[in-house]
Amino acid sequence: MADATVPLWTSDEIARATGGAASGRFTAGGVSIDTRSLEPGDLFVALAGVRDGHEFVAQAMANGAAGALVSRDVGTPAVKVSDTLAALEKLGLAARERAVKARRGAVTGSVGKTSVTQAIMAGLKLAGPAHSSVKSYNNHIGVPLTLARMPAATERAVFEIGMNHADEIRPLTRMVRPHVVVVTTVGPVHTENFPDGETGVARAKAEIFEGLEPGGVAILNADNRWFELLAGEARKAGAKVLSFGTGEACDARLIDFQVPAGHAVIQARLHGKALDFPILQTGLHWGLNSMAVLLMLEALNVDLDRSLAALGSFEPLAGRGAESTVAMPGGAYTLIDESYNANPISMASAIRTLGARTTAGRRIVALTDMLELGPDALAFHAGLAEPLEAASIDLVFCAGPLMKSLWDALPPTRRGGYAETAAELAPQVVRAAEPGDVVMVKGSNGSKAGLIAQALLARDPGEAR
């Protein structure tokens, strides 16, 4: 929420921005589309969806909403418009225009968008009034909602922009008008929605350059096979291209990534200057992620000391590498929760990271289906057998019809257990975990990998084996 002493919006401002008509005067300190997360003083936006948001206006007001943005009369303080989603977009544009000092960044990519966005925000907050997306608010609703929540005094902001299909990023980047963008990487994600496969994904990610402000900066992964395509599209849009990766020519170059107990130490070069710094993340992918974050923060006018401080204190997000110690008779095991999402790139990276862990026990993975991979889905799943072998993973548990192809490709010595669903697999993984083990759970959110992580966390320390 905005500072309570400076209202985010007044009803008159909302009416002017949206072209609506105000009934009853009010001031709002925030903007919400969900009564479950609404805070007192918020503007409630009644969006259409599976349920019509107008059905929840009364509940929003009871929860302390200041007023509502609606398309029909509701009998409460409100601004009435013809289309509430279009009005939310207009409110977002008005917020962008009035925040005249704000230097804006945007993040997209097949992997790592949310974590990188939040790591950037950690640095922005150290440098002054800052604003960012929350959670994974990166679609046609989340982006205008994030804009509409931006206070006028914002000096720096970062927005996450995602897509499942072509032509989804284009309107969102034009809405944000970023000064700097980063594409974390491009890989075989959502390929079932692209007839030309990964090429189509790369071109869809390149749409983000179309919204860049004149003289903008594009930060790109030079280790990714699509770097040249993306760099070409960025330059067509008039962007200055900066690169991160492991090559000597990279503006931010990763030299080494070591994982002592509980954290990592990165050796790098930023524009040729040697840097050594610790981070709390342990995933190997955070080597390149950190390079992207440093370049983005630099482009948003955050000094290096603050950038390194932010990276050094940024903790793994829930479902994206967060670690927990779970007590049990005789000791404890370590849970690595990667259950929020998965694709072939992030799976391979997470498996390599687990393989690099030093542990007194075993390295165990519980994997659920990766979704939206199209006709090659079975091959992508079976192909995980190779990185699992290379990482010397001890036991593999699989859930889901797609993961059955991996299960079939595993040698008997590596098979921990298989079930049709995550809920059915969870008890098997809980029973298998022993003191000293490191257990990683990873899968697509839609295949319910989180249920396995929850079961492992909820284990009763006194539970009989």
Salt bridges, closest charged atoms under 4 A:
ASP12 OD2 - ARG25 NH2 2.53
ASP34 OD2 - ARG36 NH2 2.86
ASP52 OD1 - HIS54 ND1 2.80
ASP52 OD2 - ARG72 NH1 3.06
GLU55 OE1 - ARG51 NE 2.85
ASP73 OD1 - LYS80 NZ 3.43
GLU97 OE2 - ARG96 NH2 2.59
GLU155 OE1 - ARG156 NH1 3.67
ASP167 OD1 - ARG170 NH1 2.47
GLU168 OE2 - HIS165 ND1 3.33
GLU198 OE1 - ARG225 NH1 3.38
GLU207 OE2 - ARG170 NH2 3.97
GLU210 OE1 - ARG170 NE 2.68
GLU210 OE1 - ARG174 NH2 3.03
GLU213 OE2 - ARG104 NH2 3.05
GLU213 OE1 - ARG177 NH2 3.49
GLU233 OE2 - LYS236 NZ 3.09
ASP251 OD1 - HIS271 ND1 3.87
GLU298 OE1 - HIS271 NE2 2.77
ASP303 OD2 - ARG306 NH1 2.47
GLU323 OE2 - ARG357 NH1 2.68
GLU338 OE1 - LYS442 NZ 3.41
GLU372 OE1 - HIS190 ND1 2.32
GLU389 OE1 - ARG414 NH1 2.67
ASP408 OD1 - LYS404 NZ 2.91
GLU434 OE1 - ARG362 NH2 3.65
GLU434 OE2 - ARG465 NH2 3.72
ASP437 OD2 - ARG362 NH2 2.67
